[in-house]
Amino acid sequence: MSAPTGFAELCRRDLATCGLPQSQLALLGLEAPSGQSLTSSVGGAPAHAFPDARTPSQDQAPELVPAVASEVATPAAQSTVAGPEQPAMTVPAVETPAAAMISAWLARGEREQLRLLNQINQAVNRDVKKASDLDLYGQPEYWALPRVVDGKLYGDCEDYALEKRRQLIAAGVPESALSLAVAVTARGEGHAVLMISLKSGDWVLDNLTPWATPWEDLNYRWVQRQVPGTALWTSAT
């Protein structure tokens, strides 16, 4: 299944925010699939009037204070090697940063994990004001981190999701646990959220609710979901 048009354009424009390696770009394709809905949900918020509603060339949202991940010590893995004329000896295997992050995240209890998710979800929902892509950029669809206007942050649903993803990674959540997803709300609006996989299942961080919520508890018609860490998307129906 093709990635949402806005996500594909974001990845070609800003790999850091997109979160994909350069090698994944070829999987995004060039043509937008026909009939794909826009993720323009702002939860019925009133429109804002922005005098400079155009695509920014170097706009950059200020860093929100990220949650601080607690350090969890993990034992180094051991491996055994032996030469042709020498006895076997045990040497420590080198743990990659990504593996260390996963180990530290899994070492937390789910209650602590959910506390972090709720903190960041509520902070971003509070700090970012709702505004449509048309108001901000003069385009019907433009995925980006929240845009700063007159010292305040503005964005629509996918901008909230991207900022939450950025802050969670900074707080120690592995990228492999995070994915973006697209749904249709009960109001019939295209909507984007951030999903996170925990032992108990998949949870949603949404700009329309303050609490992390199991995906099946939301009154949405799920359309598609990103395969974590890749440019691939799969049907969520």
C-alpha positions, 0 to 999 in steps of 0.5 A, spaced: 500 500 500 502 506 498 504 511 503 500 517 504 501 523 499 503 528 505 508 523 508 511 521 502 512 529 500 515 530 507 520 524 506 523 527 500 523 534 503 525 533 510 528 526 512 530 527 519 523 529 521 520 523 516 525 518 520 527 514 514 534 512 512 535 515 505 535 508 502 528 507 503 526 513 499 525 509 493 519 505 496 515 511 496 514 512 489 512 518 485 505 518 484 500 519 489 494 514 489 488 516 486 482 517 491 487 518 497 483 522 503 487 528 506 489 528 513 486 535 515 483 534 521 483 539 526 478 537 531 473 542 529 477 548 531 476 555 528 480 557 522 486 562 524 488 567 519 495 567 517 498 573 513 504 569 510 500 562 509 505 559 504 510 553 504 516 555 508 523 555 506 527 554 512 521 554 518 523 550 524 519 549 530 522 551 536 524 545 540 519 543 546 522 540 552 523 533 551 521 528 556 527 525 560 528 517 559 531 514 565 537 510 564 536 503 565 543 499 565 543 492 561 548 487 561 553 486 555 551 480 551 557 475 551 560 471 545 565 465 545 570 465 540 576 460 539 582 460 534 585 454 531 590 453 536 588 457 542 583 455 547 576 458 547 575 465 550 569 469 552 569 476 550 563 481 550 559 483 544 558 490 542 551 493 543 549 498 538 545 504 541 539 502 538 539 495 541 541 499 548 535 503 547 530 497 546 533 494 552 532 500 556 525 501 554 523 494 555 526 494 562 520 499 564 514 497 566 508 498 562 505 503 567 511 507 567 511 507 559 504 509 559 506 515 564 511 517 559 506 517 553 501 521 557 505 526 559 508 527 552 501 527 549 498 532 553 504 537 553 504 537 545 496 537 545 497 543 550 503 547 546 500 546 539 494 550 537 490 547 531 490 550 524 489 547 518 495 546 512 491 551 508 491 556 513 498 555 515 501 553 508 496 555 503 496 547 501 490 542 502 496 537 505 503 539 508 506 534 513 511 537 517 513 539 525 508 544 528 510 551 525 511 557 529 507 563 528 508 569 532 512 565 538 506 560 538 506 553 535 500 551 530 499 545 526 494 539 524 493 532 526 499 529 523 504 535 525 502 533 532 503 526 531 510 528 528 512 532 534 510 526 539 514 522 535 520 526 535 519 527 543 518 520 544 525 518 541 528 523 545 525 521 551 528 514 549 523 510 546 525 506 540 523 508 533 521 500 532 515 501 537 513 507 533 508 508 527 504 513 524 497 511 522 491 514 518 483 513 520 477 517 518 473 520 524 466 519 526 465 526 523 468 523 516 475 527 517 481 524 514 485 524 521 493 522 522 495 519 529 501 516 532 501 509 534 506 505 539 506 498 540 506 495 548 506 488 551 499 489 552 497 491 544 497 498 540 496 504 543 494 511 540 497 518 541 491 523 539 491 530 538 483 529 540 484 526 546 489 527 552 490 520 554 494 514 550 488 510 548 488 502 545 487 503 538 480 498 538 477 503 543 477 509 538 471 510 534 475 511 528 475 507 521 482 505 520 485 506 513 492 504 513 498 504 518 506 505 517 510 499 518 515 502 523 522 504 521 520 503 513 517 507 508 512 501 507 504 502 509 499 497 510 492 496 510 489 497 517 482 495 516 
